[in-house]
Amino acid sequence: MLLENKKHIHFIGIGGSGMYPIAQILHDEGYTITGSDNNETDTLRRVREMGIPVTLGQRAENIEGADLIIHTAAIMDDNPELIAARESGIPTVERSVILGELTARYQDTLCVSGTHGKTTTTSMLTQILLDAGLDPSCVIGGKLSSIGGSGRSGHSQRMVCESCEFVDTFLKLHPDVAVVLNIDADHLDYFKTMDNLKASFRKFAEKATRVVIYNGDDANTVEAMAGLQKRTITFGYSETNDYYAANIRHPGGVETQFDLMKKGGELVCSLRMHVPGEHNILNATAACIAAFEADATPEDCVRGIDNFHGSGRRFEVLGKVNDITVVDDYAHHPTEIEATLKAARTLPFNRVWAVHQPFTYSRTYMLMDQFAQVLQLADRVVLSEIMGSREKNTLSVYTSQLAARIPGAVWFPEFDEISSYVAEEARPGDLIITLGCGDVDKCAHMILQKLQKRYPEA
């Protein structure tokens, strides 16, 4: 065990959303924690508020005294702290390895996986357990307002953990309860084929010690889970599932009401949800079932779902100027964009704008036609340059190619150009949604600022 006989742990990139919860938990367990990062952020401020010293700028001397180094996957091999750690022989590991070790320490670890909906479902589950007084630790891929960040260190034996399939990270985890929301074509630059992707989700499910909760309406998931020698619970819209959502109502605004039913027609509870979209009904259903496995009651679920008002960057309303609403959403896969835009179309807006930043060349290249199709659900489409992230453009794929497939779409190289165009063209009653998992949220804030300058009286 990497954490045995360690006293001082240093985090390279401690301000990352995935590092913050791990630092919290280890700090509460009594380890001496230090960290470094390159930019001041709200997360870094919260780390300092815990009494953890943080150095801005990464230098070899920052690791002095540490007997374990944890770094994010984004840290490059030429990082001076990483070089110094390896030269000194100090054990050095990527954060997912430590996260896996932490999940093994809890008696009741609930791991939420799936191509889409992980962050929202993990957040919903955390909210339910918090409101039930069950005091969970949690690691979430986005910010949950009720805990002020992406994680918390609880004082129970319960842990909620978002479980990402990218590069098989979730296979390092140790779930007691494994949730599989869906399986869709993504990260095929790594998995290569859908069969490989489904096989990885199967391996993840097989790691569960108690139960696997999975979407019985999703064909890929059903195929991956077939013959699983574990206790299983299925959910969906179909009455053939162990739990299903029924009697869906939309009384107004973003509110959705529905009944959580058990197979055979038994009413478990009636839920009121404040985030839009039918996909979120399934997320809430999965969260409730997992919560039952952690000793929550139906009444706890009713309260928790009612108190949940979204995760950061998940249909997050940033502001409203002159009756023009600006929303930011993390959707970066065609299925997610489709769900978000369909949810938007159910709301009382005149026009829906989709401002999309494609993420990675491989995903854009492989799913080009699907992106073009779903983005046409919006009335106006504005595209940015592709954010390559970890990739180089060896495929010669460009935003202009995507724009050419979408009638009326426009694209601009810079966020400043996008925000100026959108702020000038938007009209009262419009909904503007920025879409993507890169830094397109910056563009959303720029649009809001330019709207405020355009309509100072508003």
C-alpha positions as CSV (number, residue, x, y, z in Angstrom):
1,M,0.0,0.0,0.0
2,L,1.5,3.3,-1.1
3,L,0.2,5.3,1.8
4,E,1.7,3.0,4.5
5,N,4.5,4.6,6.5
6,K,4.1,7.9,4.8
7,K,3.9,11.2,6.6
8,H,4.4,14.1,4.2
9,I,2.6,14.0,0.8
10,H,3.3,16.6,-1.9
11,F,0.8,17.3,-4.7
12,I,2.0,18.6,-8.0
13,G,-1.0,20.5,-9.4
14,I,-3.0,20.5,-6.1
15,G,-5.5,23.0,-7.5
16,G,-7.0,20.5,-9.9
17,S,-10.6,19.5,-9.3
18,G,-9.5,15.8,-9.1
19,M,-6.7,16.5,-6.6
20,Y,-8.7,18.7,-4.2
21,P,-10.9,15.9,-2.7
22,I,-7.9,13.6,-2.3
23,A,-5.9,16.3,-0.5
24,Q,-8.9,16.9,1.8
25,I,-9.3,13.3,2.7
26,L,-5.5,12.7,3.3
27,H,-5.3,16.0,5.3
28,D,-8.2,14.8,7.5
29,E,-6.4,11.5,8.0
30,G,-3.5,13.4,9.6
31,Y,-0.9,13.4,6.7
32,T,1.2,16.5,6.3
33,I,0.2,17.9,2.9
34,T,1.9,20.4,0.7
35,G,1.2,21.4,-2.9
36,S,2.1,23.5,-5.8
37,D,0.3,24.9,-8.8
38,N,0.8,27.5,-11.6
39,N,-2.4,29.5,-11.3
40,E,-4.5,31.0,-8.6
41,T,-8.0,29.5,-8.5
42,D,-11.0,29.3,-6.2
43,T,-10.0,25.7,-5.5
44,L,-6.5,26.7,-4.5
45,R,-8.0,29.2,-2.1
46,R,-10.0,26.4,-0.5
47,V,-6.9,24.3,-0.2
48,R,-5.1,27.1,1.7
49,E,-8.1,27.5,3.9
50,M,-7.6,24.0,5.1
51,G,-4.1,25.1,6.3
52,I,-2.3,23.4,3.5
53,P,0.7,25.4,2.3
54,V,0.7,25.9,-1.5
55,T,3.5,27.3,-3.6
56,L,2.7,29.1,-6.9
57,G,5.2,28.0,-9.6
58,Q,6.8,24.6,-9.7
59,R,10.4,24.2,-8.6
60,A,12.5,21.3,-7.5
61,E,12.9,22.6,-4.0
62,N,9.1,22.4,-3.4
63,I,9.2,18.6,-2.8
64,E,11.7,18.8,0.0
65,G,10.7,16.7,3.0
66,A,8.1,14.7,1.1
67,D,8.0,10.9,1.1
68,L,5.3,10.5,-1.5
69,I,4.6,12.7,-4.6
70,I,1.1,12.7,-6.3
71,H,0.6,14.4,-9.6
72,T,-2.1,14.8,-12.2
73,A,-2.1,13.1,-15.6
74,A,-1.7,16.6,-17.1
75,I,1.8,17.0,-15.6
76,M,4.5,16.6,-18.3
77,D,7.7,14.7,-17.9
78,D,9.7,17.9,-18.0
79,N,8.1,19.3,-14.9
80,P,10.9,20.3,-12.5
81,E,9.2,18.8,-9.4
82,L,8.5,15.5,-11.2
83,I,12.1,15.3,-12.4
84,A,13.4,16.1,-8.9
85,A,11.1,13.5,-7.4
86,R,12.2,10.7,-9.7
87,E,15.9,11.6,-9.4
88,S,15.6,11.5,-5.6
89,G,13.8,8.1,-5.6
90,I,10.7,9.4,-3.8
91,P,7.7,7.3,-4.7
92,T,5.8,9.2,-7.4
93,V,2.3,8.3,-8.6
94,E,-0.5,9.6,-10.7
95,R,-3.6,10.7,-8.8
96,S,-5.9,7.9,-10.0
97,V,-3.6,5.3,-8.3
98,I,-4.1,7.0,-4.9
99,L,-7.8,7.4,-5.6
100,G,-8.0,3.7,-6.1
101,E,-6.2,3.1,-2.9
102,L,-8.5,5.4,-1.0
103,T,-11.7,3.7,-2.3
104,A,-10.4,0.4,-0.8
105,R,-10.3,2.0,2.6
106,Y,-14.0,2.6,2.9
107,Q,-16.5,-0.1,3.9
108,D,-19.2,1.3,1.6
109,T,-17.7,2.7,-1.7
110,L,-20.3,3.7,-4.3
111,C,-18.7,4.2,-7.7
112,V,-20.7,5.9,-10.5
113,S,-19.6,5.2,-14.1
114,G,-21.0,5.7,-17.6
115,T,-20.2,7.6,-20.8
116,H,-22.7,10.3,-19.9
117,G,-24.1,11.7,-16.7
118,K,-21.4,10.7,-14.2
119,T,-20.9,14.0,-12.6
120,T,-24.6,14.8,-12.2
121,T,-25.5,11.4,-10.8
122,T,-22.5,11.5,-8.4
123,S,-23.6,14.9,-7.3
124,M,-27.2,13.8,-6.8
125,L,-26.1,10.8,-4.8
126,T,-23.9,12.9,-2.6
127,Q,-26.7,15.4,-2.0
128,I,-29.1,12.6,-1.0
129,L,-26.6,11.1,1.5
130,L,-25.7,14.5,2.9
131,D,-29.3,15.5,3.5
132,A,-29.9,12.1,5.1
133,G,-27.1,12.8,7.6
134,L,-25.0,9.9,6.4
135,D,-21.8,12.1,6.1
136,P,-20.1,10.7,3.0
137,S,-16.7,11.4,1.6
138,C,-17.0,12.2,-2.1
139,V,-14.9,12.7,-5.2
140,I,-16.9,14.5,-8.0
141,G,-15.8,15.6,-11.5
142,G,-17.5,19.0,-11.1
143,K,-18.5,21.4,-8.4
144,L,-21.4,20.8,-6.1
145,S,-22.6,24.0,-4.6
146,S,-23.7,22.5,-1.3
147,I,-20.2,21.3,-0.5
148,G,-18.5,24.3,-2.2
149,G,-16.3,22.3,-4.5
150,S,-15.6,18.9,-6.1
151,G,-15.2,16.8,-3.0
152,R,-15.4,16.5,0.8
153,S,-13.9,14.4,3.5
154,G,-16.7,12.9,5.6
155,H,-16.5,11.0,8.8
156,S,-18.4,7.9,7.9
157,Q,-17.4,4.7,6.1
158,R,-19.3,5.8,3.0
159,M,-17.6,7.2,-0.1
160,V,-19.1,8.3,-3.4
161,C,-16.7,8.4,-6.3
162,E,-17.1,9.5,-9.9
163,S,-15.5,6.7,-12.0
164,C,-14.1,7.7,-15.4
165,E,-13.5,5.1,-18.1
166,F,-10.8,7.1,-19.9
167,V,-7.6,5.1,-20.2
168,D,-9.3,2.5,-17.9
169,T,-8.9,4.8,-14.9
170,F,-12.0,3.2,-13.2
171,L,-10.3,-0.2,-13.1
172,K,-8.1,1.1,-10.4
173,L,-11.1,1.7,-8.1
174,H,-12.6,-0.7,-5.5
175,P,-16.4,-0.4,-5.7
176,D,-18.8,-2.1,-3.3
177,V,-21.7,-0.6,-5.4
178,A,-21.0,-0.1,-9.1
179,V,-23.3,2.1,-11.1
180,V,-23.2,1.9,-15.0
181,L,-25.4,4.7,-16.4
182,N,-24.8,4.0,-20.1
183,I,-22.1,3.0,-22.6
184,D,-21.6,5.0,-25.8
185,A,-18.9,5.4,-28.4
186,D,-16.3,7.7,-26.8
187,H,-12.6,7.7,-26.1
188,L,-12.1,5.4,-29.1
189,D,-8.7,6.9,-29.6
190,Y,-7.8,4.7,-26.6
191,F,-10.3,1.8,-26.7
192,K,-10.2,1.5,-30.6
193,T,-13.5,-0.5,-30.7
194,M,-16.9,-0.6,-29.0
195,D,-16.2,-4.2,-28.0
196,N,-13.1,-3.1,-26.1
197,L,-15.0,-0.3,-24.4
198,K,-17.8,-2.6,-23.3
199,A,-15.2,-5.1,-22.0
200,S,-13.7,-2.4,-19.8
201,F,-17.1,-1.6,-18.3
202,R,-17.7,-5.3,-17.7
203,K,-14.4,-5.5,-15.8
204,F,-15.4,-2.5,-13.8
205,A,-18.7,-4.1,-12.9
206,E,-17.0,-7.3,-11.9
207,K,-15.0,-5.4,-9.3
208,A,-18.2,-4.6,-7.3
209,T,-18.3,-6.5,-4.0
210,R,-22.1,-6.1,-3.4
211,V,-24.2,-5.0,-6.3
212,V,-24.2,-3.6,-9.8
213,I,-26.8,-1.0,-10.7
214,Y,-27.2,-0.6,-14.5
215,N,-29.4,0.9,-17.2
216,G,-31.6,-1.8,-18.4
217,D,-32.8,0.2,-21.4
218,D,-29.4,0.9,-22.8
219,A,-28.5,-1.8,-25.3
220,N,-24.7,-1.5,-25.0
221,T,-24.9,-1.7,-21.2
222,V,-27.2,-4.7,-21.2
223,E,-24.9,-6.5,-23.6
224,A,-21.8,-5.7,-21.4
225,M,-23.5,-6.8,-18.2
226,A,-25.0,-10.0,-19.7
227,G,-24.4,-13.1,-17.5
228,L,-22.7,-11.0,-14.7
229,Q,-22.3,-13.2,-11.7
230,K,-23.2,-10.4,-9.2
231,R,-26.4,-9.1,-7.6
232,T,-27.8,-6.7,-10.1
233,I,-30.4,-4.0,-10.1
234,T,-31.7,-2.5,-13.4
235,F,-33.3,0.9,-14.0
236,G,-34.8,2.9,-16.9
237,Y,-38.1,3.9,-18.3
238,S,-39.3,0.3,-19.1
239,E,-41.5,-1.4,-16.6
240,T,-39.4,-4.5,-17.1
241,N,-36.6,-2.9,-15.0
242,D,-36.3,-3.4,-11.3
243,Y,-36.9,0.4,-10.8
244,Y,-38.3,2.7,-13.4
245,A,-39.5,6.3,-13.8
246,A,-43.2,6.9,-14.6
247,N,-45.8,9.6,-14.7
248,I,-43.4,12.3,-15.8
249,R,-44.7,15.9,-15.5
250,H,-43.4,19.3,-16.4
251,P,-45.3,21.8,-14.3
252,G,-43.3,24.8,-15.5
253,G,-39.8,26.2,-15.8
254,V,-37.0,23.7,-15.5
255,E,-38.9,21.6,-12.8
256,T,-39.7,18.0,-13.6
257,Q,-41.8,15.7,-11.4
258,F,-41.9,11.9,-11.8
259,D,-42.7,8.8,-9.8
260,L,-40.0,6.3,-8.9
261,M,-41.6,2.9,-9.3
262,K,-40.5,-0.7,-8.4
263,K,-41.2,-3.6,-10.8
264,G,-44.7,-4.7,-10.4
265,G,-46.1,-1.2,-10.1
266,E,-45.2,-0.3,-6.5
267,L,-44.7,3.4,-5.9
268,V,-41.5,4.0,-4.1
269,C,-41.6,7.9,-4.0
270,S,-42.6,10.9,-6.0
271,L,-39.6,13.2,-6.9
272,R,-39.3,16.8,-7.9
273,M,-36.2,17.7,-9.8
274,H,-34.8,21.2,-10.6
275,V,-32.5,20.3,-13.6
276,P,-34.0,19.9,-17.0
277,G,-33.9,16.9,-19.4
278,E,-35.2,13.4,-19.5
279,H,-31.6,12.1,-19.2
280,N,-31.6,13.7,-15.7
281,I,-34.6,11.6,-14.8
282,L,-32.5,8.5,-15.4
283,N,-29.6,10.1,-13.5
284,A,-31.9,10.8,-10.5
285,T,-33.3,7.3,-10.6
286,A,-29.8,5.7,-10.5
287,A,-28.8,8.0,-7.7
288,C,-31.8,7.0,-5.6
289,I,-31.2,3.3,-6.1
290,A,-27.5,3.7,-5.1
291,A,-28.6,5.8,-2.1
292,F,-30.9,2.9,-0.9
293,E,-27.8,0.7,-0.9
294,A,-26.1,3.2,1.4
295,D,-29.0,3.1,3.9
296,A,-30.9,6.2,2.6
297,T,-34.7,6.1,2.7
298,P,-37.2,7.1,0.0
299,E,-37.9,10.2,2.1
300,D,-34.2,11.0,2.0
301,C,-34.2,10.8,-1.8
302,V,-37.2,13.1,-2.1
303,R,-35.4,15.7,0.0
304,G,-32.0,15.3,-1.6
305,I,-33.3,15.5,-5.2
306,D,-35.5,18.5,-4.3
307,N,-32.4,20.2,-2.8
308,F,-30.2,19.5,-5.9
309,H,-29.9,22.4,-8.2
310,G,-27.2,21.2,-10.6
311,S,-23.5,20.7,-10.7
312,G,-21.0,23.2,-12.0
313,R,-20.9,23.3,-15.8
314,R,-24.0,21.1,-16.0
315,F,-26.7,23.4,-17.5
316,E,-25.3,26.0,-15.1
317,V,-27.2,29.3,-15.4
318,L,-24.5,32.0,-15.3
319,G,-26.7,35.1,-15.7
320,K,-29.6,36.9,-17.4
321,V,-29.3,40.3,-19.1
322,N,-32.2,42.0,-20.9
323,D,-34.1,38.7,-20.9
324,I,-31.2,36.9,-22.6
325,T,-30.1,33.9,-20.5
326,V,-26.5,32.5,-20.6
327,V,-26.0,28.9,-19.6
328,D,-22.8,26.8,-19.6
329,D,-22.8,23.0,-20.1
330,Y,-20.0,20.4,-20.1
331,A,-21.6,18.4,-23.0
332,H,-18.9,17.4,-25.4
333,H,-20.2,14.2,-27.0
334,P,-23.1,14.2,-29.6
335,T,-25.3,12.2,-27.2
336,E,-24.7,14.7,-24.4
337,I,-25.2,17.7,-26.7
338,E,-28.4,16.2,-28.0
339,A,-29.7,15.7,-24.4
340,T,-28.8,19.2,-23.4
341,L,-30.4,20.9,-26.5
342,K,-33.5,18.7,-26.2
343,A,-33.9,19.8,-22.6
344,A,-33.4,23.4,-23.7
345,R,-36.1,23.1,-26.3
346,T,-38.6,22.2,-23.6
347,L,-38.1,25.5,-21.9
348,P,-39.9,28.7,-22.7
349,F,-37.3,30.5,-24.8
350,N,-37.7,32.1,-28.2
351,R,-34.4,30.9,-29.7
352,V,-31.7,28.5,-28.5
353,W,-28.0,29.3,-29.3
354,A,-25.4,26.5,-29.3
355,V,-21.9,27.8,-28.8
356,H,-19.7,24.7,-29.1
357,Q,-16.0,24.1,-28.6
358,P,-15.1,20.7,-30.2
359,F,-12.7,18.8,-27.9
360,T,-10.0,16.6,-29.3
361,Y,-9.3,16.0,-33.0
362,S,-10.0,12.3,-32.8
363,R,-13.5,12.7,-31.3
364,T,-14.3,15.5,-33.8
365,Y,-13.1,13.4,-36.7
366,M,-14.8,10.2,-35.8
367,L,-18.1,11.7,-34.8
368,M,-18.3,14.6,-37.2
369,D,-21.6,13.7,-38.8
370,Q,-23.2,13.1,-35.4
371,F,-22.0,16.4,-34.1
372,A,-23.5,18.1,-37.2
373,Q,-26.8,16.4,-36.7
374,V,-27.4,17.2,-33.1
375,L,-26.2,20.8,-33.2
376,Q,-29.0,21.5,-35.7
377,L,-31.4,21.2,-32.7
378,A,-30.3,24.7,-31.9
379,D,-31.7,27.8,-33.8
380,R,-28.2,29.4,-34.1
381,V,-24.9,27.5,-34.0
382,V,-21.5,29.2,-33.4
383,L,-18.3,27.1,-33.3
384,S,-14.8,27.7,-32.0
385,E,-11.5,26.2,-33.0
386,I,-11.1,22.5,-31.9
387,M,-9.3,22.2,-28.5
388,G,-6.8,19.5,-29.2
389,S,-5.8,18.9,-25.5
390,R,-3.5,15.9,-25.4
391,E,-3.6,15.4,-29.2
392,K,-1.9,16.7,-32.3
393,N,-3.9,17.3,-35.4
394,T,-2.6,14.3,-37.4
395,L,-6.1,13.8,-38.9
396,S,-6.2,17.2,-40.6
397,V,-9.6,17.9,-39.1
398,Y,-10.8,21.5,-38.7
399,T,-13.8,23.4,-37.3
400,S,-14.6,24.7,-40.8
401,Q,-15.4,21.2,-41.9
402,L,-18.0,20.8,-39.1
403,A,-19.5,24.2,-39.8
404,A,-20.0,23.4,-43.4
405,R,-22.2,20.5,-42.4
406,I,-24.6,22.7,-40.3
407,P,-26.8,25.1,-42.2
408,G,-26.3,28.6,-41.0
409,A,-23.5,27.8,-38.7
410,V,-20.6,30.2,-38.2
411,W,-17.2,29.8,-36.6
412,F,-14.5,32.0,-35.3
413,P,-10.9,31.4,-34.2
414,E,-11.0,33.4,-30.9
415,F,-13.5,33.6,-28.0
416,D,-13.4,37.4,-28.2
417,E,-14.8,37.2,-31.7
418,I,-17.4,34.6,-30.7
419,S,-18.6,36.6,-27.7
420,S,-18.8,39.8,-29.6
421,Y,-20.9,38.2,-32.4
422,V,-23.2,36.4,-30.0
423,A,-23.7,39.4,-27.7
424,E,-24.5,41.6,-30.7
425,E,-26.9,39.1,-32.4
426,A,-28.8,37.8,-29.3
427,R,-32.3,39.1,-28.7
428,P,-34.6,39.2,-25.6
429,G,-36.0,35.8,-25.0
430,D,-32.9,33.9,-26.3
431,L,-31.1,31.1,-24.4
432,I,-27.3,30.9,-25.1
433,I,-25.6,27.7,-24.2
434,T,-21.9,27.2,-24.3
435,L,-21.1,23.5,-24.9
436,G,-17.8,21.6,-24.3
437,C,-15.4,20.2,-21.8
438,G,-12.5,22.5,-22.6
439,D,-12.4,26.1,-21.6
440,V,-15.5,27.3,-23.4
441,D,-16.9,28.4,-20.1
442,K,-14.6,31.4,-20.4
443,C,-16.5,32.3,-23.6
444,A,-19.8,32.1,-21.7
445,H,-18.5,34.6,-19.1
446,M,-17.2,36.9,-21.9
447,I,-20.7,36.8,-23.6
448,L,-22.3,37.7,-20.3
449,Q,-19.9,40.6,-19.8
450,K,-20.5,42.0,-23.3
451,L,-24.3,41.7,-22.9
452,Q,-23.9,43.7,-19.7
453,K,-22.0,46.4,-21.5
454,R,-24.6,46.4,-24.4
455,Y,-27.5,46.7,-21.9
456,P,-26.1,48.6,-18.9
457,E,-29.5,49.5,-17.7
458,A,-30.4,45.8,-17.4
